[in-house]
Amino acid sequence: MSTTVDVRSIVPRERHPLIFSTFDGLKAGDTMELVNDHDPKPLFYQLQAERHGQFSWDYLEQGPETWRVRIAKTGRDCCGSCS
């Protein structure tokens, strides 16, 4: 299953909670496409810190006005490198 989350019209303080709740609702192998008005690199780092090893991240479009990222849920709890 694939879900699109377009946060361009969402108030900035509500964006990450919406993205995280959408990601948490995905099943292993599902994807979400994030559409944003800026590079969501800070979100990538937050996902790495809070959902380490549980996702993959692929840019589909990289600006200058629209960024689109496919985020897939891997189904793992960790990448295995941090024990």
GITARA-V472042 format. One line per field, one symbol per residue. psi: psi as a letter, one per 40 degrees, with the letter a starting at -180 (. if undefined). Layout:
BEGIN
psi: ???
END
This chain:
BEGIN
psi: ihhhhhedehhdeeddddddddddeiiheiiihhhieihfdddddddddefheeiihhhdhgaedhhhhhhihdeieieeeg.
END
